[in-house]
Amino acid sequence: TTRCTLACPRCARTIMTENFGKKSLPTTDINLDDLENFIDIPLDEIMLCGVYGDPIYHRKFNELIKLSKRKAKKVSIVTNGGYRTQSWWKSIVENLDSTDDITFSIDGTPENFTNYRINGDWESTLVGLTECVNSSVKTIWKYIPFSYNDDDIESTRKLALDLGIDNFEISHGDRWEIDDWLMPKNKKFLNSRYSIQEDFKYQDKRELDIDPLCKDQKKHYISANGYYMPCCYAGDHRFYYKSIWWKNKDQYNIKTTKLSQQLTNFNEFYKTIHTNKTDYCLFSCGKC
């Protein structure tokens, strides 16, 4: 979905709407009938994760989970988890089991996580955390260190474990701007790809090699408006409208194609990845 309650400063959604206005991002939910018909092979996992929205705000989220459970061995959900009721969460976890997991993206303590997760609401997020902890689903607290919270990691880890969260995971960020006030004080928390992205964004370096995260060909991306792509970076507005995925988008429409067809398309795309060096590949998978 492209629906979200937050305004995270380094999110592509926030950047797009600030630069081009709210009308640049139409509100949409992936069509369930199209998705049902598109997935024509068994899957190990379906991950419901935000790129331009938070998945739990899909208007038919429960039906989306049921569909995903029919199509894959495992369902993973990544969300901030706010603004849903206890009864809503109960209806969600009833359709999940111990093979599935829900990741709550909460970057800081209950008092300061809204410095990045702007408009976040701890009280309602806690409702979701509690309901999921009391179910069979595996729970994860994902924490991106920023300048305002990199001293709070251990106290937040303790809080998460006290609440019954199964895993507390540090996620090293890579979305920093020049002299970014959000950048963590301790540089060990910078993602290893950060320097490469800096070179690409600000020095326009193109002589990088590609170390593709998609090389095992196990992960693929479908946008909220129903188009297949090799990864979510290909769908980022900074790259999408200059790419084959936009120019030839009818070929990648899940309404009229099948996943098995798109895997063949992917194989053709992958053959050229080291020679074409597209922007989104350099940005997300470039290496010195």
C-alpha positions in Angstrom: 0.0 0.0 0.0 1.0 3.7 -0.3 -0.9 4.5 2.9 1.2 5.5 6.0 0.6 7.4 9.2 4.2 8.5 9.6 6.5 11.1 8.0 10.0 9.7 8.5 12.5 12.3 7.2 14.7 9.9 5.1 11.9 7.8 3.7 11.4 7.8 0.0 7.7 8.5 0.6 8.4 11.7 2.6 11.1 12.9 0.1 8.8 12.3 -2.9 5.8 14.1 -1.4 7.9 17.0 -0.1 9.6 17.5 -3.5 6.6 16.9 -5.8 3.5 17.3 -3.6 1.0 14.8 -2.2 -0.6 14.3 -5.6 2.6 12.7 -6.9 1.9 9.6 -4.8 -1.6 8.3 -5.4 -3.2 6.3 -2.6 -3.4 2.7 -3.6 -3.5 -0.9 -2.3 -2.2 -3.9 -4.2 -5.1 -5.7 -5.8 -5.6 -9.1 -4.2 -7.2 -10.8 -7.2 -4.3 -9.7 -9.4 -1.8 -11.0 -6.8 -3.6 -14.3 -6.4 -3.4 -14.9 -10.2 0.2 -13.6 -10.5 1.7 -16.0 -8.0 1.7 -19.3 -9.9 4.6 -21.1 -8.2 5.2 -22.1 -4.5 7.1 -19.6 -2.4 9.3 -19.9 0.6 8.3 -16.5 2.0 6.2 -13.4 1.4 7.3 -10.3 3.1 4.8 -7.5 3.5 7.0 -4.4 4.0 6.7 -0.7 3.3 8.5 1.1 0.5 6.0 3.9 0.0 3.6 2.9 2.8 3.2 0.7 5.9 1.5 -2.6 5.0 -0.8 -2.8 8.0 -2.9 0.1 6.4 -3.8 -1.9 3.4 -7.6 -1.8 3.4 -7.9 -5.6 3.1 -4.8 -6.5 5.2 -6.3 -9.6 6.8 -7.3 -10.9 3.4 -3.8 -10.2 2.2 -2.4 -12.3 5.0 -4.7 -15.2 4.2 -3.7 -15.0 0.6 0.0 -14.9 1.5 -0.4 -17.9 3.8 -1.9 -19.9 0.9 0.9 -19.0 -1.4 4.0 -19.2 0.9 5.5 -21.3 3.7 6.2 -18.1 5.7 4.7 -14.6 6.1 6.8 -11.7 7.4 5.4 -8.3 8.3 7.4 -5.2 8.8 5.6 -2.2 10.4 5.8 0.6 12.9 2.6 -0.9 14.4 0.7 2.2 15.4 -2.9 3.2 15.4 -4.5 -0.2 15.3 -6.8 -1.6 18.0 -6.4 -4.7 20.2 -9.3 -6.4 18.3 -7.7 -5.6 15.0 -4.4 -7.2 16.1 -6.2 -10.2 17.5 -7.8 -10.8 14.0 -4.4 -10.6 12.4 -2.5 -13.0 14.7 -5.3 -15.5 14.4 -4.2 -16.0 10.8 -0.5 -16.3 11.6 1.5 -19.1 13.3 4.9 -19.8 14.7 6.5 -20.0 11.2 5.6 -16.3 10.7 7.1 -13.1 12.1 6.2 -9.5 12.7 9.0 -6.9 12.9 8.2 -3.6 14.7 10.4 -0.8 13.5 10.9 1.4 16.6 14.0 3.5 16.5 14.5 4.5 20.1 12.8 4.6 23.4 9.1 5.2 23.9 10.0 8.8 24.7 12.2 9.6 21.7 11.5 7.2 18.8 9.2 9.8 17.2 12.3 12.0 16.5 12.5 9.9 13.3 9.1 8.0 13.2 7.3 11.4 13.1 3.6 11.0 14.0 4.3 7.7 15.8 2.2 6.8 18.8 3.8 4.6 21.5 0.5 3.8 23.2 -1.1 2.2 20.2 2.2 0.6 19.1 2.4 -1.1 22.5 -1.1 -2.5 22.0 0.2 -4.2 18.8 3.4 -5.4 20.5 1.5 -6.9 23.4 -1.0 -8.7 21.3 1.7 -10.2 19.0 3.9 -11.2 22.0 0.9 -13.1 23.4 0.4 -15.0 20.2 2.4 -17.8 18.5 4.0 -15.5 15.9 7.7 -14.6 16.3 8.2 -10.9 17.2 11.2 -8.7 16.4 12.0 -5.1 17.5 14.1 -3.4 14.8 16.2 -0.4 15.9 18.0 2.0 13.6 20.7 3.9 15.6 20.5 7.7 15.1 22.2 10.6 16.8 19.3 10.9 19.3 19.2 7.2 20.3 22.5 5.5 19.9 23.1 5.9 23.6 19.8 4.2 24.4 20.3 0.8 22.7 20.9 -1.3 25.8 18.0 0.2 27.8 15.7 -0.3 24.8 16.9 -3.8 24.3 16.0 -4.5 28.0 12.6 -3.0 27.5 11.9 -5.1 24.4 12.9 -8.3 26.2 11.0 -7.4 29.3 7.9 -6.9 27.1 8.5 -10.5 25.7 9.9 -9.6 22.3 11.7 -12.6 20.8 14.6 -10.7 19.1 16.0 -7.2 19.3 17.9 -6.3 16.1 20.1 -3.4 15.3 19.7 -2.2 11.7 22.6 -0.1 10.4 21.2 2.9 8.5 22.5 4.2 5.1 20.1 7.0 4.2 22.2 9.9 5.5 22.6 13.3 3.9 25.7 15.5 4.0 26.2 16.7 7.6 23.0 14.9 8.6 21.9 15.7 12.1 20.3 12.2 12.3 23.6 10.4 11.7 24.6 8.3 14.7 27.5 9.6 16.8 29.1 6.2 16.8 30.2 5.5 13.2 30.1 1.7 13.8 26.4 2.0 13.3 26.7 3.1 9.7 25.8 0.6 7.1 28.8 -0.8 5.2 27.2 0.5 1.9 27.0 4.0 3.2 30.3 5.3 1.7 29.4 3.8 -1.7 26.1 5.5 -1.7 27.8 8.8 -0.7 30.2 8.4 -3.7 27.3 7.8 -6.0 24.9 10.5 -4.7 27.4 13.3 -4.2 30.4 12.6 -6.5 28.5 10.8 -9.3 31.0 7.9 -9.3 30.1 5.3 -11.9 33.2 3.1 -12.1 32.0 1.0 -9.2 31.6 -2.8 -9.6 28.2 -4.4 -8.8 27.8 -6.8 -5.9 24.2 -7.6 -6.5 22.0 -8.5 -3.5 19.7 -10.2 -6.0 22.4 -12.6 -7.2 20.8 -15.6 -5.4 17.6 -14.7 -7.3 15.5 -15.5 -4.3 14.0 -12.1 -3.5 11.8 -10.1 -5.8 9.6 -7.0 -5.4 6.0 -6.1 -6.3 5.0 -2.4 -5.9 1.8 -1.3 -4.2 0.3 -0.4 -7.6 1.0 -3.9 -8.9 4.2 -4.0 -10.9 7.0 -6.5 -10.7 10.7 -5.4 -10.3 13.9 -7.1 -9.2 14.2 -5.0 -6.0 12.6 -2.1 -4.2 15.4 0.3 -5.2 14.3 -0.2 -8.8 10.9 1.2 -7.7 12.3 4.2 -6.0 11.1 7.4 -7.7 14.7 8.6 -8.0 15.4 5.8 -10.4 12.1 4.3 -11.5 11.0 6.8 -14.1 14.2 6.5 -16.1 14.3 2.7 -16.0 13.0 -0.1 -18.2 10.6 -1.0 -15.4 8.7 2.2 -16.0 9.2 2.5 -19.8 8.1 -1.0 -20.4 5.8 -1.3 -17.4 3.0 -3.2 -19.2 5.4 -6.1 -19.4 5.7 -6.2 -15.6 2.0 -5.7 -14.7 0.9 -8.5 -12.3 -2.6 -8.2 -13.6 -1.6 -9.6 -17.0 1.5 -11.7 -16.3 2.6 -14.5 -14.0 5.5 -14.7 -11.6 7.1 -17.6 -13.5 7.2 -15.3 -16.6 8.8 -12.5 -14.5 11.5 -14.8 -13.3 12.5 -15.4 -16.9 12.5 -11.6 -17.4 14.7 -11.3 -14.4 17.2 -13.8 -15.7 17.5 -11.7 -18.9 18.0 -8.5 -16.8 20.6 -10.2 -14.6 22.8 -11.1 -17.6 23.4 -7.4 -18.2 23.7 -6.2 -14.6 27.5 -5.9 -14.7 27.7 -4.1 -18.0 24.7 -1.8 -17.9 25.3 -0.7 -14.3 21.9 1.0 -13.9 21.6 3.8 -11.3 19.6 1.7 -8.9 22.2 -1.1 -9.0 25.1 1.3 -8.5 23.3 3.0 -5.6 22.2 -0.1 -3.7 24.8 -2.7 -4.7 27.9 -0.8 -5.9 31.3 -1.7 -4.4 34.8 -0.3 -4.8 
